[in-house]
Amino acid sequence: MVNCCQIKGTTRLMGIIGDPIVQAKTPATINAIFSSRGADIACVPLQVPVQELGTIWAGLKGMPNLVGFGITLPHKQTALALCDSLDPLAKRVGAVNVVRRERDGSLRGYQFDGKGFVRGLQANGIATENRGVLILGAGGAAVAIAFALVEAGANSITVSNRTLDKAEALAEAVNAEFGYTVARAGPAKPLAGQLVINATSLGLKETDALPLDPGLLQPGMTMAEVIAQPETTRLLAEAEARGVECHSGIHMIRGQVGLIAEHICEIWG
């Protein structure tokens, strides 16, 4: 893993921006990968308040030794308009979670949340093929995960969100992309055997409200998180107490950091 003794004047930097940022697991994980590849790159967390995003973005772009940055809540969708260009998947999903400095110095937005989430499920033997899914939330991570799960064989996606319009828009986008009705907006009421995903930020703090009634969870379902810190959220603990298979958000981080490291190193490694 990269440490302060290994960072030199030649070291290129990668950031991860968000607010809050103390929960970020990516730096430690991706730095170990950079080190194993012999890449002189170090990833650091950067707290970027919403009102400062434009100013800080301009500063990041002006740093030639910054090779890119990951993006977490609440900037994944706002970042779209700030990128110089977008990878087709990021444009389709409508959210960015990685920005890479291209060879010409421009900042291009990419999206690895969905692929990383599915890779994390697969690494832990959790089925997606011919399975129903309930996604809680309709933000950037939810959109990416919905697309990736349909590609991974899920046979139905129900999107539950506090704002119904956003849930309906996500479902319509998925259906339009795949050319058939596979997604719909619905209540936060899981059905037997479903993969249930908390794709909201609820759970970052112990005092957060739960995104669904845990009493509705039953054995045979899988309760999955996108939150990686804490690794066991209150919702996961409630699910586990009811005999429900649980899947921490840390697996999504592990699933995508290898992809992100490879992507950064294509140019800068």
N, C-alpha and C positions, 0 to 999 in steps of 0.2 A: 504494500500500500504506500502511496506517496506520503511523505512526511516533510516537515519543515527543513530537515537536513538535506533532502533530495531536490528541493526547489532551487533552481539556479536562474541566472539572468536569461538563459536560453529557453526556460520553461514556458510553454504556451499555456494559456488559461482557458478553462471552460467554466461558465457559471451555471447556477440554477436559480431562477428568479421566482419569487412568490411572496405572499404576505398573508399569514405568517410563513416562516421558513424553517423554524426550529425542528419541525417534524420531518424534514427532508432526509431520506435515506440514500438518495442517488449518489452524493459525493463519495461516501465511503466505499460503496459497491463499485462504482465505475473507476475510481482511482486504483483499486486493486487490479482491474482489468487493464487499464493503461499501463500499470507497472509490469504486469505479466507479459505484455506485448512489447515492452521496451520503449513505449511512447513517452516522450518528454512533455506530458500534458498533465495538469492538475485541475481538478474540479473543485469549486468553492461555492458555498451558498451565499446568495445575495438577497437581502430583504428589500423588496421594492413595493412601496405603498401604491395603491391605485392612482392617486393624484400625481405621483411622480413618474409614472411609467414612461411617458413620452420623453421627458428630460433624460432619464437614466438610459433609455433605449439609444438615444442619440449619442450619449457618452460611450456606451458599449460598442456601438458601431465605429466610433472613432479610435478604438484601441486595437491596433494592428495585431497584437499578440493574443487577442481573444479569439479563439477558433469557433466559438458558438456558445449557446446556453440552453439548458433545459427550462421549461416553463411549467409551473404548477399554479394552483389556485391563487388568485382569481383571474389570471391573465390569459388563459388559453384561447379565449375567443377574441378578446380585445387585441391581441397580438397580430391577428390576421391582417388588419389594416396597416400595421407598422412594418411588415415584412416587405422587402423589395420584390420578392417573388414567392410563389407557393408551389410545393409539390402537389400533383393532382389529388393524392389521397387527403392531404390537409385541406385542400379546397373543397373536396367532396364532403368531408366530415364537418367542416366549418370550425375547426379548432386546431391550434398548433401546440405541440408540446416539446419540440426541439427546433432550435434555429441554428443553422450552420453558416459560417462565413465561407462563401464560395471562393474559387480561385481569383475571381475579379474583385473581391472585397465586398460584394453584396451579401445581404442577409436573406437566406431562403428558409421558409418555414416548412417543417415536416411533422408527421403524426405517427407516433409509435405506441400510443396508449392501448389501442385495441389489440394490435398484434402481441404486445407484451402481456396483456391480460390473458389472452387465449393461450399463449405459450406457458404462462404460469399455471393455468388450469391443467393443461396437457402434462406438464412436468409432475403434477401431483395426482394424475390418474382420474381427474374429474371429467365426466362425460359431457359433451356438448351436442353430439350427433343426435338428431331426432328428439331434442329435448326442449321443453318450454322454458322460457326465461322471463322473469320479472325484474325490470330495471327501475330502481328508485332514483329519480333525478333525471334531468334532461340537459345538463351542461355539457361541456366539451368532452369529458371522459365518458359520459353516458353515450354520446353520439358515436364516438370512436368504437366503443365496446359493442354497441348494437350492430354496426356494420360488420365488425370482425366476427361476431358470433353467428350471424347469418351465413357468412362465408365458411364458418367452421361447422355448419350443418344444423344449427338450431332451427326448430320447426315453427316456433312462434315467439314473438317478443311483445311483452306488455310493458308500456312505459307509464310510470306513475310519477307525477310531479305536482308540486303545490300550485303551479300555474298550468292549467289545463292546456292552454294554447301552445305552450312550449312542448308539452308531451305529444300533442297532436301533430305539431310541425315535425318533430323527430320521426314519428311513425310514418308520416307521409313521405319524408325524405328517403327513408329506408325502402319503403314500398316502391317508390319511383325508381330508385337505383336498381333494384333487383327485378322489377317488372311483374311482381305479383304481391298479393296481400299477405304479408308475414308479420307485420307489426301493427299495433293499435295502442291508443291511450286507454288507461284503465285505473282502477283503484289499487291501493297498496295492500292487496289481499292475495297472498300466494296460494297456488293450487298444488295439489299433491304431486310430488316428484320434481317440482320446479327448481331451477337454479335461480336463486334470489340474489341480486347484486345491489349493494348500497353504493351508488355512484355519486352521492352527495358528500358534502364536507361535514355532515353531522356525525360526530364521533371523535373528531379531533380533540375535543375537550370533554372531560368527564361530565360536565354539567349540561352538555348538549341534549336536546330532546332526541328520542329515538325516531328514526325515519319510518318505522312501522311498528305495529303491536307485536312484540315477540311471542305473545300467546297464540298467534296464528301460525307459527312455525311448527313443523312436525317432522319426525324421522322420515327419511326418504328424500327430503329436500336438501339442498346445499345452500348455505348462507355465506356469501362472498363479499369481501370489502375491497374498495380501492384505497382505503386509508391504511398506511403502512406504519404510522406512529400515532398511537400505540399499536403494536402488532396484534394484540387482542383487544378490540374495542368492547365497550359495554354491550353492544348488540351481539357481537360474536360470543361473548360470555353467556348472555341470555340464551342464545341459540344452542350453545354446547350443553347447557344445563337441561335442555329439552331433548337431547339426543340427536341433534341435527348436525350433519357434516358441516365443518367450518373451514373457510379458506381466507387467510389473512391477505391484506393488501401488499404485504412484503413480497409475495410471489409475483405480483404484477411488476414491481420494481425489478426483481431479479430476472423476470422474463424479458424486459425491454432494454436493460442496460447493456447487455451484450450486443444487441442490435444497434443501439446508439453509439457505443464505442467503435464498432466496426465502421459505422457511417462517418463519424468524425475522423477516424484514422485513414479513410479512403483518400483524404486530401492532406491531413495534417499529421499523420502518424509516421 
